Amino acid sequence: MPRTDVVILTEDRYANPNLAHWYEQQIATEDGLVAEALRARGLRVERRSWADPDVDWRDTRCALFRSTWDYFDRFDAFGRWFDQAATQTRLFNDAATLRWNMNKRYLAALREAGVAIVPTVYVARGVATTLGDILAAQGWPEAVFKPVVSGAARLTYRVDTTTAAAHEAIFADCVAAEAMMVQAFEPAIISDGELSLIVIDGVTTHAIRKTAKAGDFRVQDDHGGTVHAHTPDAAECTFAEAAVRACPELPVYARVDFVRRGPGDYRLMELELLEPELFFRFHPPAAEALAEAIVRRLGPSAPAA
């Protein structure tokens, strides 16, 4: 019989968070809200790093991805661990959904399913092309390029037709090392910010709006961005929930990041299913909703997967 029902997954840096540091305290708050909600429903909960060599993943009924934010920096090691853990316990979100979401080519699949995305061009590793060629072919005045496996704005650059030449060497080095993507730059990121709707079990629970600091375009708070509470309207909820329903399987949790071009005109930036910050501190009942969703899937006395 497994001794634990749920292991909340983090990474080595945050396994023992420093509560005197605002960022780590924030992580502890978010993970703590989920842990408390699960324990209130009678589940045995631990919080461990995915890379902890002392964990036997057969000894828990499920593992819940939360702050595993180094996976793209240690992708080979993470991939080996993931493949093994998926055979030993149940993962939330499920393993197939997470594998699909690790590579940002999933956006092309969502586009084919009818979800409006930010216009995107994918560049396979080693392909000979330039930013100038892509901008000219697409007719884009500005673009952002980044790896297809990434997060936290890693190797993310904004260019336009006048600055692309200065970035060609960086882009060439990136493409030589890994697959990349180039997306049309959405001016609404600067003027309005990025909306993030949190969807639990297919239903929007709450939302936030992220804005970049002056002179930047990256909205993440670890790059100086600011997070604001946001009350989503019906059209925004409809867009976010439709994007989630377009996944191969309905995820337990999702964060839908998109921009508003105008009333009712949205473009998906990312559909975060692996380890998104879900901003429970803005709406603690969403942590309760996530706990309920996990309990429904596990069942009160379900055996280990």
Buried (B, 14 or more C-beta within 10 A) or exposed (E): EBEBBBBBBBBEBBBEBEEEEEEBEBBBBBBBBBBBBBBEBEBBBBBBBBBBEEBEBEBBBBBBBBBBBBBBEBBEEBBEBBEEBBEBBBBBBBBEBBBBBBBBBBBEEBBEEEBBBBBBBBBEEEEEBBBBEBBEEBEBEBBBBBBBBBBEBEBBBBBBBEEBEEBBEBBBEBBEEBBBBBBBBBEBBBEBBBBBBBBBBBEBBBBBBBBBEEEBBBBBBEBEBEBEEBEBEEEBBBBBBBBBEBBEEBBBBBBBBBBBBEEEEBBBBBBBBBBBBBBBBBBBEBBBBBBBBBBEBBEEEEEBB
